[in-house]
Amino acid sequence: MKIETEEISIPLLIEKEVRLFIKRIDKIHPFVSGNKWFKLKYNLIEAQMQDLDTLLTFGGAFSNHISATAYAAKEKGFKSIGIIRGEEHLPLNPTLHFAKQNGMELHYLSRSDYRKKTNPEFLELLKAQFGCFYLIPEGGTNKLATQGTAEILEANDTQDYICCAVGTGGTIAGIINTSTDKQTVIGFPAIKGFYELKKDIESWTKKKNWKLVNDYFCGGYAKVNKKLIDFINSFYKEQQIPLDAVYTGKMMLGILDLITKDYFPKGSSILAIHTGGLQGNKGMSKRLGVILPIS
Ligand SMILES: *Cc1c(COP(=O)(O)O)cnc(C)c1O
């Protein structure tokens, strides 16, 4: 598969003698963007093989995974059910509006019930309610998802460092599994809970050539501050590359900060994975009254 990689050119990189590239997997599909396309790939094949006609999954109200699953389900001829955390708010935000428009049936769960999302008895109750379905966990991470995300990194991606935003860890796990031992994979968590996240990633990969840097989640999941919003907008203006405010914006802010702090040795090269998430900027802009690139 041909996925475009662009080289970033800014004075800081010349000064520090490092090269920075960005792999635009966000461009792989207009609506099943970025890492979510890879995470769904083998799950959709498995659902077909099991002869199931309905996908059921979980997500928050702004979830990239919900949006991607709704569209992918429609494209492949599945019905889809989205179990959404929290109460229904009308009018629907752009993410849920899109999911519904593409045929996803939305159901809402209180935050306390939502926590039961991996509990087998709870899943049995859902089966009694909705009939048989193929279950895709929240965020889309399972073994088949890591098989898909292992295809993000390709043979010509030979940079010394591979950087990736981290939510559940399914994406970085696949990337780690494909990386060579000469490469270091660096994860930028978008959530608190560093310790659990590390354990989760260790459950998907045996390799050791990776680390998480935990200084760039900007206060918590889907939290933003002025510095982040300004950074995303100036990066967009200078590079014409849109970043999202939940994942890739924080990662890129982190990479450039680490470069400033001489984290990467002179002469090294870095590949940042643009995992997508741009659909979320619309809802985020509206909710917070800020301006973000919407492409
Ligand atoms: C979901 C998502 C992630 C996190 O992926 P995980 O596999 O859950 O770690 C990163 N970036 C973007 C843009 C996402 O939508």
The ligand as an ORCA input file, in Angstrom:
! r2SCAN-3c Opt
* xyz 0 1
  C      -7.880      6.140     18.644
  C      -6.735      7.009     18.282
  C      -5.448      6.839     18.827
  C      -5.170      5.823     19.889
  O      -5.092      4.531     19.394
  P      -4.947      3.316     20.400
  O      -4.807      2.158     19.522
  O      -6.211      3.269     21.203
  O      -3.772      3.564     21.261
  C      -4.428      7.649     18.394
  N      -4.654      8.624     17.486
  C      -5.865      8.837     16.963
  C      -6.038      9.951     16.015
  C      -6.940      8.044     17.336
  O      -8.157      8.274     16.808
*
